[in-house]
Structure formats: C-alpha cells, structure tokens
Amino acid sequence: MQSRSIILGLGAALLLSACQSQPEEPVNPTAQQITYSGMLPCADCSGIRTTLTLYRDQFDNPTRFHLREEYMNGSKVATSAIERGDWSQTTRMQDNKQMEVYTINPSDPDSDRQFLRDAVNAVELLDENGNPIESNLNYRLLRK
C-alpha cells in the first residue's frame, strides 16, 4: 500500500512539473540584448519612464523589441503600457557622420517610432518624420 502511494505521488509530481508555464518567447542563448532607459517628456503627466530593450540574433541582425512606458504622476506610476514587436536598423548621414536609426514596428506606419543612436550609449527619440525633435526637453534614453 505504501509503495502504491509513493508511485502515485511521483506520478503526480511528474505531471505537475510537465504543466509548468513556459516562457512567452524562447530565450536564445546566442542572442544579444541592448537596453536603453530614461524619462521622456509627457504633455499630461510628470514624465514617461521608458525602457526599450532591443534583441539581436546570433548574426547581429535585429529581431524583437520590448518597450515599457510608465506614465508618472509625481513619483508614482499612474498607468503603464508594454509593447512588443519587430524592429529594424538603417543608416543615415547626419552632420557628415553615419548614424544608425532604430525603427520599432517598421511594418506599421501608424505605430512605428524611430530612435537615432547618437552616441555609443544613447538613443534619441525622433519625430514622426524621422527628424530630431527641436526642444529643450530631453528625448534621450541611456544604455543600461
């Protein structure tokens, strides 16, 4: 009787371990990840705490992105949004220098956003036409 209980217990444990939830996206051990973060300006809140993570495959090609935006009310998060999708990388000339532009959601013109990699450790949000935003406010995210 006791051995039957042990066998049933082991069977239940195996069944439970097989039912554990799987990660949303499989992690590729050879993939690279770059994360930028900072506080972007907001018209109706005290700022948008933003974290942009870009993933590359083992051949250094863009794959997926993860964008987390937390709309701040003082020092507290009022609301937050998470966006995931594809991203692309292009090169453009600016001030006689070759610059990289990262576009998230490149296949959806209504929700794409562009970031100019303006330093080794920073990206800057561009306007809807792909130009630098003319403002005294900070539109840069720093690499973590």
C-alpha positions as CSV (number, residue, x, y, z in Angstrom):
1,M,0.0,0.0,0.0
2,Q,2.8,2.4,0.9
3,S,4.7,1.7,-2.4
4,R,1.5,2.5,-4.3
5,S,1.2,5.8,-2.5
6,I,4.8,6.6,-3.4
7,I,4.3,5.7,-7.1
8,L,1.1,7.9,-7.2
9,G,3.0,10.7,-5.5
10,L,5.9,10.5,-8.0
11,G,3.4,10.4,-10.9
12,A,1.6,13.5,-9.7
13,A,4.9,15.3,-9.2
14,L,6.0,14.5,-12.8
15,L,2.6,15.6,-14.1
16,L,2.8,18.9,-12.3
17,S,6.4,19.6,-13.4
18,A,5.3,19.0,-17.0
19,C,2.5,21.5,-16.7
20,Q,4.7,24.4,-15.6
21,S,4.1,27.5,-17.7
22,Q,6.6,28.1,-20.5
23,P,8.2,31.5,-21.1
24,E,6.3,33.7,-23.6
25,E,9.2,33.8,-26.0
26,P,12.1,31.3,-26.0
27,V,15.4,32.7,-25.0
28,N,18.2,32.3,-27.5
29,P,21.4,31.8,-25.6
30,T,23.4,33.3,-28.5
31,A,21.2,36.4,-28.9
32,Q,22.2,39.8,-27.7
33,Q,20.1,42.3,-25.9
34,I,20.6,46.1,-25.5
35,T,18.5,48.1,-23.1
36,Y,18.1,51.9,-23.0
37,S,16.1,53.7,-20.4
38,G,15.2,57.2,-19.2
39,M,12.5,59.7,-18.5
40,L,10.8,61.2,-21.6
41,P,8.7,64.3,-21.5
42,C,4.9,64.0,-21.3
43,A,2.2,66.6,-22.0
44,D,-0.3,65.5,-19.4
45,C,1.9,63.8,-16.8
46,S,5.2,64.4,-15.0
47,G,7.1,62.2,-17.4
48,I,7.2,58.8,-19.1
49,R,9.7,56.4,-17.5
50,T,10.8,54.4,-20.6
51,T,12.7,51.2,-21.1
52,L,13.5,50.0,-24.6
53,T,15.1,46.6,-25.0
54,L,16.3,45.6,-28.4
55,Y,17.2,42.0,-29.2
56,R,19.6,40.7,-31.9
57,D,20.2,37.2,-33.2
58,Q,23.5,35.4,-33.2
59,F,24.4,37.1,-36.5
60,D,23.8,40.6,-35.0
61,N,20.6,41.1,-37.0
62,P,17.6,42.9,-35.4
63,T,14.9,40.6,-34.2
64,R,12.4,41.7,-31.5
65,F,11.9,44.7,-29.1
66,H,10.2,45.2,-25.8
67,L,9.1,48.7,-24.8
68,R,7.8,49.6,-21.3
69,E,6.4,53.0,-20.7
70,E,5.3,54.1,-17.3
71,Y,3.3,57.4,-17.2
72,M,4.3,59.1,-13.9
73,N,2.1,61.1,-11.6
74,G,4.7,62.8,-9.5
75,S,6.8,59.9,-8.2
76,K,4.1,57.3,-8.7
77,V,3.2,55.3,-11.8
78,A,-0.3,56.4,-13.0
79,T,-0.5,53.9,-15.9
80,S,1.9,51.7,-17.8
81,A,2.0,50.2,-21.3
82,I,4.1,47.4,-22.7
83,E,4.7,47.0,-26.4
84,R,6.4,44.2,-28.3
85,G,7.2,43.6,-31.9
86,D,9.9,43.7,-34.6
87,W,12.5,46.4,-35.2
88,S,14.9,47.4,-37.9
89,Q,18.1,49.2,-38.3
90,T,19.1,51.6,-41.0
91,T,22.0,54.0,-41.6
92,R,21.7,57.7,-42.5
93,M,24.1,60.7,-42.8
94,Q,23.7,63.4,-40.2
95,D,26.2,66.2,-39.7
96,N,28.6,64.5,-42.1
97,K,28.5,61.3,-39.9
98,Q,27.0,58.0,-40.4
99,M,24.3,57.4,-37.8
100,E,22.2,54.4,-37.0
101,V,18.4,54.7,-36.8
102,Y,16.4,52.1,-35.0
103,T,12.7,51.8,-36.0
104,I,10.3,49.8,-33.9
105,N,7.3,48.4,-35.7
106,P,8.7,49.2,-39.1
107,S,5.9,47.5,-41.0
108,D,3.2,49.6,-39.3
109,P,3.4,53.3,-40.2
110,D,0.7,54.2,-37.6
111,S,2.7,52.8,-34.7
112,D,6.3,52.9,-35.8
113,R,8.8,55.1,-33.8
114,Q,12.3,55.9,-34.6
115,F,15.4,56.4,-32.4
116,L,18.7,57.8,-33.5
117,R,21.7,56.2,-32.0
118,D,23.6,59.4,-31.3
119,A,26.3,58.0,-29.1
120,V,27.7,54.7,-28.1
121,N,25.5,54.6,-25.0
122,A,22.4,56.6,-26.0
123,V,19.5,56.8,-28.4
124,E,17.3,59.8,-29.1
125,L,13.6,59.7,-30.0
126,L,12.8,61.2,-33.4
127,D,9.6,62.9,-34.5
128,E,7.1,61.3,-36.8
129,N,9.1,62.4,-39.9
130,G,12.3,60.9,-38.6
131,N,13.9,64.2,-37.6
132,P,15.4,65.2,-34.3
133,I,12.8,66.8,-32.0
134,E,13.5,70.5,-31.7
135,S,13.0,71.2,-28.0
136,N,14.9,72.0,-24.8
137,L,13.4,68.8,-23.3
138,N,15.3,65.6,-23.0
139,Y,14.3,62.9,-25.6
140,R,17.4,60.6,-24.9
141,L,17.5,57.2,-23.5
142,L,20.7,55.9,-22.0
143,R,22.1,52.4,-22.3
144,K,22.0,50.4,-19.2
